[in-house]
Amino acid sequence: MSLKKKALLLATVALPTLALDHATKWAAIVYLKEGYPVYSWLGDLFRLQYAENTGAFLSLGSTLSDFWRAWVMIGVNSLILLGVLFFLLIARFSNTVAPAALSLVLAGGVGNLIDRVFRDGRVVDFMNMGVSAGDFSLRTGIFNIADLAIVAGVVLLVASEVLPARRTEAKGK
């Protein structure tokens, strides 16, 4: 796949994902932030509720000091995203799934990075899924479209690159 095709694929996947991420975060700020109820559907399977996350996935790193949290969440994440972009642009791919998957990861990472830079180190989260029955409750952390893009990108990447490679190795043994 040529560099031009990779750049076009990156723009085609990442820009709409980034736009959707920030449009939904804006809506969460306007409609869910303060004084608004938690909305739930399908017997509380899906909830919309506002949260601000100072950490990474599942609030990891949120207890770091402000200095270290800024370095890790903004500095290290920026370097990782630049590495993913560089890899996307120089690697040779046999299909479009892997570059599309990396484009989703980049879009999600950049979406959350923009939040961190312009929202004092915080990321807007607003979706939650889970089941509850009596005293039993199993719920996800609160997440956003950027998080979904990252997870979808990683799943697609594993499905398109790692699993076929493992099958090929197993056949060769």
C-alpha positions, 0 to 999 in steps of 0.5 A, a space after each residue: 500500500 502506497 504512502 498516499 493510500 495510507 494517508 487517505 485511509 488514515 484521514 478517512 478513518 481518523 477524521 470522522 472518528 475524531 469528529 464523532 468523539 468530540 461532538 459526543 463529548 460536547 453533547 455530554 458536557 451540555 446535557 449530562 454534566 451538572 444537574 442532569 440525571 443519568 439516562 439508562 436504557 434496556 434495563 440499565 444495560 446502557 447508561 449515559 452519565 458524565 465523568 471526568 477522568 484524570 487517568 488512563 484506561 479505568 483511571 490508571 495513573 489518576 493518583 499520580 502527582 500533577 507533574 507526573 500525570 502531565 508527563 505520562 498522560 500527555 508526554 508519553 502518550 504523545 510519543 506513543 501516538 507519534 510512534 504509531 503514526 510513524 509505524 503506520 506510514 512506513 510499514 508494509 501491509 498486505 491488506 487495509 485492515 491493519 492500517 485502518 485499525 491503527 487509524 482508529 487507535 490514533 484517532 482515539 488517542 488523539 481525541 483523548 489527548 486533545 481533551 487532556 491538553 485543553 481540559 486541564 488534564 481531564 478526559 470527558 467520559 459518558 458511556 457505561 454498560 453493565 448488568 445489575 440484579 439485586 445486590 449483584 452489579 457488573 459494569 464497565 468503567 465510564 468511557 467515550 467514543 475515543 476509548 471505543 475507537 482504541 479498543 476496536 482498533 486493537 481488536 481489529 489489529 489482533 484479528 488481522 495480524 496476530 491471529 493469522 500469524 499464529 495459525 500459520 506458525 501452528 500449521 508449520 509445526 
